[in-house]
């Protein structure tokens, strides 16, 4: 039996957290014994763990010595065979602790402000990267970026994120936000931070109804500028079902955007910035439209093209759903991680 510890700051509503849940619940229990450690309180998605054991450290802050010490104590007491983390702080802590076979996730931007500029995060990454037995990226883009920055890409495996289609009708969603059935609704599901490109969507989407789902420090800047701010929601499938177009205008290189996968699984066309790993997910002209980042004119043209053509929206949405089911299924994700864990533990046993 391979014991797997999944380490996360908190089970918030987000892409890395959703992937952790899919893995922890999906691992073959005849071969794997998973448990989850949260550095802070468990978070809103903890209820979705089912029968997976949860160890809640309950610390106020992630990045502090007492949190590191608490995690080290738990991992050394539990002695898992695999320690899987997904995000920056957890990756650094788990590498430094060095308990078991450390597998780091690569799902977010390396640097503080720009992808390749001066970065404290990048410095920590360089100092600890070799302590991980393997690094799993959710896109070829991040593996390539690490290579350009001088990291050993032989250690990096690519396992793209997954999504599970959810039956939803969208009934009542438009009424909640005062949006008529005959209005074109463009939805963006993303954290409210400047680099997600909400400003570009507001300018490009003038004349259409815009719905921004998520929270974050940029909310104050976006208030009163024409978009409906829905805040964080757990009924994302229902919101997407009520939408006509899903847009993501990120100004930075995302890996495998969960919001795009969810849109495809909902059968909705995607308009997105051609950044990071997004072109690995969206097939331009087939499942959606890709535009240059921060090009408001191109973004506006793409949105108008789909808004004016319901048949094109339906065709692209159907193609996206088919691609999501074929290429981004949960079963594929879980089996790929299982194979990686088995390979790593076998290699460790033979050393």
HUJOWO-V56601 format. One record per residue. RES is the residue in one letter. PSI is psi in radians with two decimals (none if undefined). Layout:
res = [RES,RES]
psi = [PSI,PSI]
//
This chain:
res = [X,X,X,X,X,X,X,X,X,X,X,X,X,X,X,X,X,X,X,X,X,X,X,X,X,X,X,X,X,X,X,X,X,X,X,X,X,X,X,X,X,X,X,X,X,X,X,X,X,X,X,X,X,X,X,X,X,X,X,X,X,X,X,X,X,X,X,X,X,X,X,X,X,X,X,X,X,X,X,X,X,X,X,X,X,X,X,X,X,X,X,X,X,X,X,X,X,X,X,X,X,X,X,X,X,X,X,X,X,X,X,X,X,X,X,X,X,X,X,X,X,X,X,X,X,X,X,X,X,X,X,X,X,X,X,X,X,X,X,X,X,X,X,X,X,X,X,X,X,X,X,X,X,X,X,X,X,X,X,X,X,X,X,X,X,X,X,X,X,X,X,X,X,X,X,X,X,X,X,X,X,X,X,X,X,X,X,X,X,X,X,X,X,X,X,X,X,X,X,X,X,X,X,X,X,X,X,X,X,X,X,X,X,X,X,X,X,X,X,X,X,X,X,X,X,X,X,X,X,X,X,X,X,X,X,X,X,X,X,X,X,X,X,X,X,X,X,X,X,X,X,X,X,X,X,X,X,X,X,X,X,X,X,X,X,X,X,X,X,X,X,X,X,X,X,X,X,X,X,X,X,X,X,X,X,X,X,X,X,X,X,X,X,X,X,X,X,X,X,X,X,X,X,X,X,X,X,X,X,X,X,X,X,X,X,X,X,X,X,X,X,X,X,X,X,X,X,X,X,X,X,X,X,X,X,X,X,X,X,X,X,X,X,X,X,X,X,X,X,X,X]
psi = [2.23,2.06,2.20,2.13,2.14,2.14,2.21,2.66,-0.87,2.56,1.24,3.06,1.82,2.97,-0.83,-0.70,-0.69,-0.68,-0.71,-0.80,-0.78,-0.71,-0.87,-0.70,-0.47,-0.29,2.49,1.95,-0.16,-0.24,-0.34,2.50,1.64,2.61,2.75,2.36,2.13,2.31,-0.62,-2.70,2.86,-0.70,2.95,-0.43,0.00,-0.56,-0.33,0.05,-0.34,-2.21,0.18,2.28,2.43,2.26,1.95,1.92,-0.53,0.42,2.62,-0.69,2.50,-0.95,1.40,2.73,-0.64,-0.58,-0.76,-0.80,-0.70,-0.72,-0.76,-0.73,-0.79,-0.80,-0.64,-0.52,-0.73,-0.45,1.00,2.69,-0.69,2.34,1.91,2.14,2.94,-0.52,2.96,-1.03,-0.80,-0.69,-0.84,-0.80,-0.84,-0.64,-0.76,-0.67,-0.76,0.44,2.23,-2.81,2.00,2.13,2.07,2.47,2.59,1.64,0.14,2.97,2.47,-0.61,2.98,-0.71,-0.65,2.81,-0.62,0.13,-3.09,2.37,2.24,-0.66,-0.77,-0.63,-0.77,-0.67,-0.78,-0.66,-0.39,-0.13,-0.75,-0.21,-0.24,2.40,-0.56,2.68,2.23,2.05,2.57,0.20,2.66,-0.50,-0.84,-0.63,-0.74,-0.73,-0.77,-0.68,-0.75,-0.45,0.05,0.15,2.72,1.79,-0.14,-0.38,-0.23,2.15,2.57,2.08,1.88,2.66,2.95,2.88,2.58,2.07,2.41,2.24,2.21,2.58,-0.41,0.14,2.27,-0.19,-0.83,-0.69,-0.60,-0.60,0.15,0.62,2.17,2.75,-0.45,0.07,2.45,2.13,2.09,2.12,2.43,2.12,1.85,2.70,2.46,1.45,2.72,-0.70,-0.10,-0.15,0.42,-0.60,-0.74,-0.68,-0.68,-0.75,-0.71,-0.48,0.27,2.29,-0.21,2.90,2.20,2.33,2.05,2.09,2.19,3.02,3.06,3.00,-0.27,-0.02,-0.71,-0.64,-0.49,-0.28,2.34,0.31,0.31,-0.26,2.56,2.18,1.89,-0.26,-3.04,2.41,2.59,-0.13,0.79,-0.76,-0.68,-0.71,-0.76,-0.66,-0.54,-0.10,2.77,-0.68,2.49,2.26,2.55,1.88,0.68,2.43,0.01,2.97,1.74,2.88,-1.58,1.54,2.13,-0.62,-0.62,-0.75,-0.74,-0.65,-0.77,-0.74,-0.41,-0.01,0.57,2.50,2.59,2.36,2.10,2.73,2.45,1.31,2.67,-2.33,0.07,-0.70,-0.26,-0.29,-0.91,2.16,1.90,2.23,-0.11,-0.98,-0.05,-2.90,2.34,2.45,2.76,2.50,2.49,0.35,1.59,-0.64,-0.78,-0.69,-0.77,-0.75,-0.72,-0.78,-0.74,-0.67,-0.79,-0.65,-0.57,-0.06,1.48,-0.61,-0.70,-0.69,-0.77,-0.74,-0.78,-0.68,-0.73,-0.70,-0.67,-0.73,-0.77,-0.72,-0.71,-0.76,-0.61,-0.71,-0.31,0.61,2.66,-0.68,-0.74,-0.78,-0.88,-0.78,-0.61,-0.74,-0.72,-0.76,-0.72,-0.77,-0.75,-0.73,-0.76,-0.71,-0.61,-0.72,-0.70,-0.68,-0.52,-0.17,none]
//
